[in-house]
Amino acid sequence: MPETNLSALSPEPAPAQDQNEASLLVRIRYGQKVDIAVSAGPEDVRLKDSPTAGRRQHLRLAEAVLAGAQNPAFLSGVTALLCAFVLLTGLTRFPYSFLPEEALSSVYAADLVRSGLRDSSGVFLPAFFPLPGGGYGLGSQVYLQLLPQLFGLSGLEWVRGLSAVLSFASLLALSWALRRVYRLAHAWTLLPLAFSAPLVFHFARSGSPAALAAAFGTGGLAAYAFYRSGCNRCLLAAAALGWLAFYSTPAMRITAILSFAYLVISDWRYHLSVKRAWAGALLVSLPFAACLGRALAAGGMNLVFPIQSGPSAWLDNAWQVINPFFWMGGRLPPYYQLGGAPLGWLSWLLAAWGLVVLLRQTRKWPYRLALIGLTAAAGGPILSEATPGSLLPVALGLALLAVFGLHELAARIARRWPGLPGWAVPLGLLLALGGSLVWGSIRTLQGAGLAQADFGRDGLQYGAPQVFAAAERYARQNPGQTVLVEGQWSQDIDLLMRFFLPRNSNIRPGNLDRFLHRVDASLEEHAFVLRAQSYDEIMSSGKFVPNVHETISLPDGRPAFYLLELAYAPEIERILREEAARRRTLLESSVEIEGRQQLVRHSAFDIGSPDSLFDGDLSSLARSAEANPLVIEIYFYPARRLEGVRVRVGAEELALRAAVVTAESGQVKQFETRAGRVDGYKDMEILFGAPLEASRLRIELLDEQAGEPAHVHLWEITLLPAAE
């Protein structure tokens, strides 16, 4: 194919046969259409390049994109679709682990359905439900899950999908309010700015109660903005969403109260001009207020308003809220694997600029409303507790401020470079924010936050969906077997089991303890789900022969759990005998007792030491590592004249034995006493009946409700000297 180039056009006159004739050489591309117009002579040649059909389509597409980049509605639609796609993609893959707090609302809803809409105390349609860390909340979340429970809709995808949809809808409504009420050309940037923040991205995709609480609060703020701009009916939505936020979490209750107080005071003149709208809002509020009154009558103020006492706690929480180092690079608890700072330095700087913009416009109600929303959002964690979940509304407020900062930045760019095309700044923002959101979500789904992850109980608590799915498959295939799921990897294994296996009777929490130290014939009736660490320990013990059915791996490929059956090894009896002998071996220590160094032989401790038992401190504990009974032998030199012994012990049902070897004859005199279970500590005492000259004293403390091995707790031993 010959090379063609329109720019190489050059009229070249040929040898003329006539002075009015000339020739023209033109190079063109293959398939390109060119119109040539000649008038008078070759010097007046004009070319018109007509693009091919493919090029015409590309040009039209480029023109449409550039035109759309100047249309806020087009940009809003593109970012909404992009954010919805990113938010709903891979919900089962991130957050990496399914925490007990995600299951809580669904489990409570299922319990309500089964118990005729009564809670565990018999209260009909309760307003609040107990939270794992203390306090009450979740009323909105539980009743939101009630209808799906009636139709059997539950599971990880449903719980997280509902949270993602409501989070997206609330931010979309707030973005629409920014466009219609605030007239911000770049209101569409709210969604990518918010979901690019790792803290928001994490919670919006989780089933955490904090995500739904923040969604209700955000939606309520958007509805109020529309009401304040003239849509009186929107006050009904604002009131309903405000109450839903109130009943969600303890921190959001404080935020809802502060918002109501601020807005009533700030806009009281406007409220008086729309009394009918407020009458409707009061009507909507009546059932919510009635539930609150009943809760206050039953549980008092502490149940409803969990305000931390003391300015010191408030100051600590306030610093957490406003600390820029936290938002730009702070550390969260290990179960929040964000793969980045909670907000990011660029968003925080834009938010700081946006705050300056708002402070300059406080006389205008829209700007005052945004400041009120941020202040109320900060009040929740400051007055209750600054946890990642309670800080989520603050992160959303900072994203809102960042929109104002970004809008101001775009306006300054337009003033500084007036010759820029109208599409340049919006298209640049779309590519930058959209690219950042997509790239961040890809990295997160690929495990960017797992580099130094702790997958255990104090970290991600990884494995709930995988473990219970494997256990359920095995239980269906082996209905005669009982599956025991080891629970040390989760902070609430029972709650997770109720969520994932609500109707399965042959899967329950358990471990190998009853099979480890004695031969139990029922071992063959059980299968086990064990952590990799526990599996390695039992394999190194030599007691069992494993039959592994399934291995569950961590995201990085390492084994996390094993689903297996076990049989005793042929030499199990010998191993158990040797183990029991080692457990009863006494160690020797030199201990100061009443000013003299004495030889003390004792069981092995895993907490404390023999010195803790004779230091006069009733709060210092010594605990046996495995031995039951716990044994203490004291060798007196010289002999001690005693009339008894007293010990400080715990609440368990215990037996105390004392054996005294007398110095005169070497005779052994034995004594014993028992004590039942109590609440708290108790003292047990043995009196010998008559003073004894003791060369040796042996004390045995037996936990009668525990086997062996077991932990036996002992706080203090007091020797009772004989009266002179």
C-alpha positions in Angstrom: 0.0 0.0 0.0 1.6 3.3 -1.0 2.4 5.9 1.7 0.0 8.8 1.6 0.2 12.2 3.4 -2.1 15.1 2.8 0.3 17.5 4.4 2.8 16.6 1.6 0.5 18.1 -1.0 2.5 20.1 -3.4 1.3 21.4 -6.8 4.0 20.5 -9.4 3.4 22.0 -12.8 4.2 19.6 -15.6 5.6 20.6 -18.9 2.8 22.7 -20.3 1.4 21.9 -23.7 -0.7 25.0 -23.1 -0.3 27.9 -20.7 -3.7 27.1 -19.2 -2.9 23.5 -18.4 -1.2 22.1 -15.3 -0.8 18.8 -13.4 -1.1 18.2 -9.6 0.4 15.5 -7.5 -1.5 14.6 -4.3 -0.7 11.8 -1.8 -3.7 10.5 0.2 -4.4 7.6 2.6 -5.9 4.4 1.5 -9.7 4.7 1.7 -9.6 8.4 2.4 -12.0 10.6 0.4 -10.6 14.0 -0.8 -12.4 16.7 -2.7 -10.2 18.9 -4.9 -11.4 22.2 -6.3 -9.3 24.1 -8.8 -10.0 27.5 -10.1 -7.9 29.6 -12.5 -4.7 27.8 -11.8 -2.8 25.4 -9.6 -2.0 28.2 -7.2 -5.7 28.3 -6.2 -6.1 24.6 -5.3 -8.3 23.9 -2.3 -8.6 20.5 -0.6 -11.4 19.2 1.6 -10.7 16.1 3.7 -13.8 14.0 4.3 -13.3 11.4 7.1 -14.2 7.8 6.7 -17.2 6.3 8.4 -15.1 4.9 11.3 -13.4 8.2 11.9 -16.7 10.0 11.8 -18.1 7.8 14.6 -15.0 8.4 16.8 -15.4 12.2 16.2 -19.0 12.1 17.1 -18.3 10.1 20.3 -15.5 12.5 21.3 -17.8 15.4 20.7 -20.6 13.8 22.9 -18.1 13.1 25.7 -16.8 16.6 25.7 -20.4 18.0 25.6 -21.4 15.6 28.4 -18.4 16.7 30.5 -20.1 20.2 30.6 -23.4 18.7 31.7 -23.8 18.1 35.4 -26.6 15.6 34.9 -24.4 13.5 32.6 -21.6 13.6 35.1 -23.9 12.6 37.9 -25.2 9.6 35.9 -21.8 8.4 35.0 -20.4 8.6 38.6 -23.5 7.1 40.0 -23.2 4.1 37.7 -19.5 3.8 38.4 -20.0 4.0 42.2 -22.9 1.5 42.2 -20.8 -1.0 40.2 -17.7 -0.6 42.5 -19.9 -0.8 45.6 -21.7 -3.9 44.7 -18.9 -5.9 43.1 -17.3 -8.6 45.2 -19.4 -8.1 48.4 -18.4 -11.5 49.6 -14.7 -10.8 49.1 -14.5 -7.5 51.0 -14.7 -6.8 53.9 -12.4 -9.9 54.1 -14.1 -11.3 57.2 -17.7 -11.5 58.4 -17.7 -10.0 61.9 -20.4 -10.9 64.6 -21.7 -7.3 64.5 -22.8 -7.9 60.9 -24.9 -10.8 61.9 -26.5 -9.2 65.0 -29.5 -7.4 63.3 -30.5 -10.5 61.3 -30.3 -12.8 64.3 -32.4 -10.5 66.4 -35.0 -10.2 63.6 -35.1 -14.0 63.3 -35.6 -14.3 67.0 -38.5 -11.8 66.9 -40.2 -13.8 64.2 -39.9 -17.0 66.1 -41.0 -15.5 69.4 -44.1 -13.7 68.2 -42.4 -10.3 68.0 -41.2 -10.4 71.6 -37.7 -10.1 72.8 -36.0 -12.3 75.4 -37.5 -10.3 78.2 -41.0 -10.7 76.8 -41.4 -7.1 75.6 -43.6 -6.8 72.5 -41.9 -4.9 69.6 -39.0 -3.6 71.7 -37.4 -0.3 70.7 -33.8 -1.3 71.5 -31.7 -4.4 71.6 -28.6 -5.2 73.5 -25.2 -4.5 71.9 -22.2 -6.8 72.3 -19.9 -4.2 73.8 -22.6 -2.8 76.1 -25.5 -0.4 75.6 -28.6 -0.6 73.5 -29.5 0.2 69.9 -30.3 -1.6 66.6 -34.0 -1.0 66.7 -34.0 0.4 63.1 -31.7 -2.3 61.7 -33.6 -5.1 63.3 -37.0 -4.0 62.0 -35.5 -3.4 58.6 -34.5 -7.0 58.6 -37.8 -8.2 59.8 -39.7 -8.4 56.5 -36.8 -10.2 54.7 -36.8 -12.8 57.5 -40.5 -13.5 56.9 -39.6 -14.4 53.3 -36.5 -16.3 54.2 -34.1 -13.7 52.8 -30.9 -13.7 54.8 -27.3 -14.5 54.4 -24.1 -12.6 53.8 -25.0 -11.2 50.3 -28.4 -9.9 51.5 -27.0 -8.2 54.7 -24.1 -6.5 52.9 -26.2 -5.7 49.8 -28.8 -3.9 51.8 -26.2 -1.8 53.6 -24.5 -1.0 50.2 -27.7 0.0 48.6 -28.9 2.3 51.4 -25.4 3.9 51.7 -25.4 4.6 48.0 -29.0 5.9 48.0 -28.4 8.3 50.9 -25.3 9.8 49.3 -27.0 10.0 45.9 -29.8 12.0 47.6 -27.3 14.3 49.3 -25.5 14.8 46.0 -28.9 15.7 44.4 -29.5 18.2 47.2 -26.0 19.8 46.6 -27.0 20.3 42.9 -30.5 21.5 43.4 -30.3 23.4 46.6 -26.7 24.6 46.7 -26.4 25.0 42.9 -22.9 23.4 42.9 -21.8 22.4 39.4 -19.5 19.7 40.9 -22.1 18.2 43.3 -21.6 14.9 41.4 -18.1 14.5 43.0 -19.6 13.7 46.4 -20.1 10.0 45.5 -16.6 9.2 44.3 -15.0 11.4 47.1 -17.0 9.6 49.8 -16.5 6.0 48.5 -12.8 6.6 47.8 -12.3 7.1 51.5 -11.3 3.6 52.8 -13.4 4.0 56.0 -16.6 4.8 54.1 -15.8 2.1 51.5 -15.4 -0.5 54.2 -18.5 0.2 56.2 -20.7 0.8 53.1 -20.0 -2.8 52.0 -20.3 -4.4 55.4 -23.4 -5.3 57.3 -22.3 -3.2 60.3 -25.1 -1.4 62.1 -22.9 1.8 61.8 -23.3 1.8 58.0 -27.2 1.8 58.2 -27.1 4.4 61.0 -24.9 6.7 58.8 -27.2 6.1 55.8 -30.3 7.2 57.8 -28.5 10.3 59.0 -27.2 11.3 55.6 -30.6 10.8 54.0 -32.2 12.8 56.7 -29.8 15.7 56.1 -30.6 15.6 52.3 -34.4 15.6 53.0 -34.1 18.5 55.4 -32.2 20.5 52.7 -35.0 20.0 50.3 -37.6 20.9 52.9 -35.7 24.1 53.7 -35.6 25.0 50.0 -39.4 24.9 49.8 -40.4 21.2 49.6 -42.6 21.1 52.7 -43.4 17.4 52.3 -39.7 16.6 52.5 -39.9 17.4 56.2 -41.9 14.2 56.7 -39.0 12.2 55.2 -36.5 14.1 57.3 -38.4 13.3 60.5 -38.8 9.6 59.7 -35.1 9.2 58.7 -34.1 11.2 61.8 -36.0 8.8 64.1 -34.6 5.8 62.3 -31.1 7.2 62.9 -32.0 7.8 66.5 -32.9 4.2 67.1 -29.9 2.7 65.3 -26.7 3.2 67.4 -25.8 5.0 70.7 -23.6 7.5 69.0 -26.2 8.3 66.3 -28.8 8.9 69.0 -26.7 11.7 70.3 -26.1 13.0 66.7 -29.9 12.9 66.0 -30.7 14.9 69.2 -28.0 17.5 68.5 -29.2 17.9 64.9 -32.8 18.4 66.0 -31.8 21.0 68.6 -29.5 22.9 66.2 -32.0 23.0 63.3 -35.0 24.0 65.5 -33.0 26.9 66.9 -31.2 27.9 63.7 -34.4 27.9 61.4 -37.1 28.8 63.9 -38.5 31.7 61.8 -38.8 29.5 58.8 -40.5 26.7 60.8 -43.1 29.1 62.0 -44.0 30.0 58.4 -44.8 26.3 57.5 -46.8 25.2 60.5 -48.7 22.6 58.5 -45.5 20.8 57.5 -44.5 20.6 61.2 -47.9 19.3 62.1 -47.4 16.4 59.6 -43.9 15.8 60.9 -45.2 15.6 64.5 -47.8 13.1 63.3 -45.0 11.0 61.7 -43.1 11.2 65.0 -45.9 10.0 67.3 -45.2 6.2 67.0 -41.5 6.7 67.3 -41.9 8.9 70.4 -44.3 6.4 72.0 -41.7 3.7 71.6 -39.1 6.0 73.2 -41.4 6.8 76.1 -41.9 3.1 76.8 -38.2 2.4 76.7 -37.5 5.3 79.1 -40.1 4.0 81.5 -38.6 0.5 81.4 -34.9 1.2 81.3 -34.3 4.8 82.3 -32.0 7.4 80.8 -28.9 5.2 80.9 -30.5 2.8 78.4 -31.3 5.4 75.9 -28.5 8.1 76.3 -25.1 6.5 76.7 -23.1 9.7 77.3 -19.6 9.2 78.7 -19.1 11.1 82.0 -16.2 13.4 82.4 -14.6 16.1 80.3 -11.4 14.1 80.0 -13.1 11.4 77.9 -14.8 14.1 75.8 -11.5 15.8 75.1 -9.8 12.5 74.1 -12.7 11.7 71.7 -12.7 15.3 70.3 -9.0 15.0 69.5 -9.7 11.7 67.7 -12.4 13.4 65.7 -10.4 16.5 64.6 -6.9 15.0 64.5 -5.6 15.3 60.9 -2.9 12.7 61.4 -5.6 10.1 62.2 -7.6 10.8 59.1 -4.6 11.0 56.8 -2.7 8.0 58.2 -4.1 6.8 61.5 -4.4 3.2 62.7 -7.7 1.5 63.2 -8.4 -1.8 65.1 -6.9 -4.8 63.2 -10.3 -6.1 62.0 -10.7 -3.0 59.8 -8.2 -3.8 57.0 -8.7 -0.7 54.9 -5.6 -0.8 52.8 -5.1 2.9 53.5 -5.8 5.8 55.8 -9.4 6.3 57.0 -9.8 9.3 54.7 -6.6 10.3 52.8 -4.6 13.4 52.8 -6.0 15.0 49.7 -9.6 14.6 50.8 -8.7 16.0 54.2 -7.0 19.1 52.6 -10.0 19.7 50.4 -12.3 19.3 53.4 -10.3 21.9 55.3 -10.6 24.3 52.4 -14.3 23.5 52.2 -14.7 24.3 55.9 -13.2 27.8 55.2 -15.7 28.3 52.4 -18.6 27.4 54.7 -17.4 29.6 57.5 -17.4 32.6 55.2 -21.1 31.9 54.3 -22.7 31.1 57.6 -25.4 33.7 57.2 -26.8 31.7 54.3 -28.9 28.8 55.6 -27.6 26.1 53.1 -24.0 26.6 54.3 -25.2 26.8 57.9 -27.0 23.5 57.4 -23.8 21.8 56.2 -21.9 23.0 59.3 -24.7 21.9 61.6 -24.6 18.4 60.0 -20.9 18.1 60.5 -21.0 19.4 64.1 -23.8 17.0 65.1 -22.0 14.1 63.4 -18.9 14.9 65.5 -21.0 15.2 68.7 -22.0 11.5 68.6 -18.4 10.0 68.9 -17.3 12.8 71.2 -20.0 12.3 73.8 -20.2 8.5 73.6 -17.2 6.7 72.2 -14.9 7.4 69.2 -15.0 4.0 67.5 -14.5 3.5 63.8 -18.3 3.0 63.4 -19.2 6.1 65.3 -16.6 8.1 63.2 -18.3 7.1 59.9 -20.7 10.1 59.9 -17.8 12.4 60.5 -16.0 10.8 57.5 -19.1 11.5 55.4 -19.2 15.1 56.6 -15.6 15.6 55.6 -16.4 14.2 52.2 -19.2 16.8 52.0 -16.8 19.6 52.9 -14.4 18.3 50.3 -17.0 18.9 47.6 -17.2 22.6 48.6 -13.4 22.7 48.6 -13.2 21.1 45.2 -15.9 23.4 43.8 -13.9 26.4 45.0 -10.7 25.0 43.5 -12.4 24.5 40.1 -13.7 28.1 40.2 -10.2 29.4 40.9 -8.8 27.4 38.0 -11.4 28.8 35.7 -10.6 32.3 36.7 -6.9 31.8 36.5 -7.0 30.2 33.0 -10.1 31.7 31.3 -9.0 30.1 28.0 -9.5 26.6 29.2 -12.3 24.7 27.4 -15.5 24.2 29.5 -15.0 20.5 29.5 -11.4 20.4 30.7 -11.9 20.7 34.5 -15.0 18.4 34.8 -13.5 15.8 32.6 -10.2 15.9 34.5 -12.1 15.5 37.8 -14.1 12.6 36.4 -11.0 10.8 35.3 -9.1 11.5 38.5 -11.8 10.6 40.9 -13.2 7.7 38.9 -9.8 6.3 38.3 -8.9 6.6 42.0 -12.1 4.9 43.1 -11.7 2.0 40.6 -8.0 1.5 41.3 -8.5 1.6 45.1 -11.4 -1.0 44.9 -9.3 -3.3 42.7 -6.3 -3.1 45.1 -8.7 -3.8 48.0 -10.4 -6.8 46.4 -6.9 -8.2 45.6 -6.0 -8.0 49.3 -4.0 -4.8 49.6 -4.9 -4.6 53.3 -3.8 -8.1 54.1 0.0 -7.7 54.0 0.4 -7.7 57.8 -3.1 -9.0 58.7 -3.9 -10.9 61.9 -6.6 -13.4 60.9 -7.4 -14.6 64.4 -9.7 -13.6 67.3 -8.0 -10.3 67.9 -7.7 -9.4 64.2 -9.9 -10.2 61.2 -11.7 -13.2 62.8 -11.5 -14.6 59.3 -13.4 -17.6 58.2 -17.1 -17.5 59.2 -18.7 -18.0 55.7 -16.1 -20.6 54.7 -16.2 -22.6 57.9 -19.9 -22.9 58.3 -20.4 -23.7 54.6 -18.0 -26.5 54.8 -19.5 -27.8 58.1 -23.0 -27.7 56.6 -21.9 -29.7 53.5 -20.3 -32.3 55.7 -23.4 -32.5 58.0 -25.7 -33.0 55.0 -23.5 -35.9 53.7 -23.1 -37.4 57.2 -26.3 -36.9 59.2 -25.2 -39.3 61.9 -22.1 -37.2 62.8 -21.9 -34.3 65.2 -19.7 -31.5 63.9 -17.9 -29.5 66.6 -16.6 -26.1 65.4 -13.7 -24.7 67.4 -14.6 -21.1 68.4 -11.3 -19.4 69.5 -11.0 -17.6 66.2 -14.1 -15.5 66.7 -15.3 -13.2 69.5 -18.9 -14.6 69.3 -19.0 -18.0 67.6 -22.6 -18.7 68.9 -24.0 -15.6 67.2 -22.3 -16.5 63.9 -23.6 -20.0 64.1 -27.2 -18.7 64.6 -26.7 -16.5 61.5 -25.3 -19.1 59.1 -26.9 -22.2 60.5 -30.2 -21.2 62.0 -31.9 -24.7 61.6 -28.9 -27.2 61.9 -28.9 -29.3 65.0 -25.8 -31.4 64.5 -23.3 -28.5 64.2 -22.4 -26.8 67.4 -19.4 -25.0 69.0 -16.9 -27.3 70.6 -13.4 -28.4 70.9 -11.2 -31.4 71.5 -10.7 -31.0 75.3 -12.9 -33.9 76.4 -11.0 -36.2 74.0 -7.4 -35.0 74.7 -6.7 -36.4 78.1 -8.8 -39.5 78.4 -10.0 -42.1 75.9 -13.6 -41.3 74.9 -15.4 -43.9 72.8 -17.7 -41.2 71.3 -14.8 -39.7 69.4 -15.8 -41.6 66.3 -19.2 -40.0 66.3 -17.8 -36.5 65.9 -16.1 -34.4 63.2 -14.2 -31.3 64.0 -13.4 -27.9 62.4 -10.1 -26.9 63.9 -7.8 -24.0 63.4 -4.5 -24.7 61.7 -2.7 -24.0 65.0 -4.8 -26.5 66.9 -4.4 -29.1 64.1 -0.6 -28.8 64.4 -0.7 -29.2 68.2 -2.8 -32.4 68.1 -0.6 -33.8 65.4 2.5 -33.1 67.4 1.0 -34.8 70.4 0.9 -38.2 68.6 -2.5 -39.0 70.1 -4.6 -39.0 67.0 -4.8 -40.3 63.4 -6.5 -37.7 61.2 -8.8 -38.1 58.2 -8.9 -34.6 56.7 -12.1 -34.0 54.6 -11.5 -30.3 53.6 -8.9 -27.6 54.1 -10.0 -24.0 54.3 -7.3 -21.5 53.3 -6.6 -17.9 54.2 -6.6 -15.3 51.4 -2.8 -15.6 51.2 -3.0 -19.3 50.6 -1.9 -20.6 54.0 -4.2 -23.2 55.7 -6.6 -21.6 58.1 -9.0 -24.5 59.2 -9.2 -28.2 58.7 -12.5 -30.2 58.6 -11.6 -33.7 59.8 -12.4 -36.9 61.6 -10.1 -38.3 64.2 -9.2 -41.7 65.6 -7.0 -42.5 68.6 -3.5 -43.6 67.9 -2.6 -47.2 68.9 -0.2 -45.9 71.7 -2.8 -43.5 73.2 -2.8 -45.2 76.7 1.0 -44.9 77.1 0.9 -41.3 76.0 -1.8 -40.4 78.5 0.0 -42.1 81.4 3.2 -40.2 80.6 1.3 -37.0 80.3 -0.4 -37.4 83.6 2.9 -38.1 85.3 4.5 -34.9 83.9 1.5 -32.9 85.0 1.9 -34.0 88.6 5.6 -33.4 88.8 6.3 -30.7 91.4 8.8 -27.9 90.9 11.0 -26.4 93.6 11.4 -22.8 94.6 12.9 -20.8 97.5 10.2 -18.5 98.9 10.3 -16.0 101.7 7.6 -16.9 104.3 7.2 -14.6 107.2 10.8 -13.4 107.0 12.5 -16.8 106.4 13.5 -18.5 103.2 11.8 -21.8 102.9 11.8 -24.6 100.3 8.5 -24.8 98.5 7.6 -27.6 96.0 4.6 -26.8 93.9 2.6 -27.5 90.7 3.6 -25.7 87.6 2.0 -22.3 87.2 1.0 -20.4 84.0 0.1 -17.3 86.0 1.9 -16.0 89.0 4.5 -17.7 91.1 4.9 -19.2 94.6 5.9 -15.8 96.0 2.4 -14.5 95.0 0.9 -16.9 97.6 2.8 -15.6 100.6 3.1 -11.8 99.9 0.1 -10.7 101.9 -1.6 -9.3 98.8 -5.0 -10.7 98.3 -5.1 -9.5 94.7 -2.0 -11.4 93.5 -3.0 -14.6 91.7 -1.2 -17.9 91.1 -2.9 -20.4 88.7 -1.9 -23.9 87.9 -1.0 -24.6 84.3 -2.8 -28.0 84.2 -2.7 -29.7 87.6 -5.9 -30.4 89.4 -5.5 -30.5 92.3 -3.0 -27.7 92.7 -0.3 -28.8 95.2 1.8 -26.7 97.5 4.4 -28.4 99.8 6.2 -26.2 102.4 9.3 -27.5 104.1 9.9 -25.6 107.4 13.4 -25.1 108.8 13.2 -24.8 111.7 9.9 -26.5 112.3 6.8 -24.2 112.8 4.2 -24.6 115.5 0.8 -24.2 113.7 -2.8 -24.6 114.5 -4.3 -24.3 111.0 -4.1 -22.8 107.5 -6.3 -20.4 105.6 -6.5 -19.9 101.8 -8.1 -17.2 99.6 -9.8 -18.8 96.6 -12.3 -18.1 93.9 -16.0 -18.8 93.3 -15.7 -22.5 92.2 -16.9 -25.5 94.2 -13.6 -26.6 95.9 -12.1 -29.2 98.2 -9.1 -28.2 100.4 -6.9 -30.9 101.9 -4.0 -30.4 104.3 -1.4 -33.0 105.4 1.0 -32.1 108.2 4.2 -34.0 108.9 5.0 -33.5 112.6 8.6 -32.8 113.6 8.6 -35.0 116.7 7.5 -38.4 115.3 7.3 -37.8 111.5 3.6 -38.7 111.7 1.3 -37.5 109.0 -2.0 -35.9 110.0 -4.6 -35.2 107.3 -7.4 -32.7 107.2 -10.1 -31.8 104.7 -12.8 -29.2 104.1 -15.2 -28.2 101.2 -16.8 -25.0 100.0 -19.6 -24.6 97.5 -19.9 -22.1 94.7 -20.3 -18.4 95.6 -20.3 -15.1 93.9 -16.8 -13.6 94.1 -13.9 -14.6 96.4 -14.1 -16.8 99.5 -11.7 -17.9 102.3 -11.4 -21.6 103.2 -9.9 -22.6 106.6 -8.7 -25.8 108.2 -8.0 -25.9 111.9 -5.9 -28.8 113.2 -7.7 -29.1 116.6 -4.5 -28.8 118.5 -1.2 -27.1 117.9 1.2 -29.2 115.7 5.0 -28.8 115.4 5.1 -29.0 111.6 8.3 -29.9 109.6 6.3 -30.1 106.4 2.9 -28.9 105.2 1.2 -30.2 102.0 -1.8 -28.3 100.7 -4.0 -29.6 97.9 -6.7 -27.5 96.2 -9.1 -29.4 94.0 -11.7 -28.0 91.6 -14.5 -30.6 92.0 -16.4 -29.5 88.9 -13.3 -29.7 86.6 -11.4 -32.7 85.4 -7.7 -32.7 84.6 -6.0 -30.8 83.1 -7.6 -27.7 84.5 -6.7 -24.3 85.9 -7.0 -24.0 89.6 -6.8 -20.4 91.0 -5.2 -19.5 94.4 -4.7 -16.0 95.7 -3.1 -16.3 99.1 -2.0 -18.9 101.8 -2.0 -17.8 105.4 -0.4 -19.9 108.1 -2.2 -19.8 111.4 0.5 -19.9 114.2 -0.3 -21.6 117.5 -0.8 -19.3 120.5 2.2 -19.2 122.8 
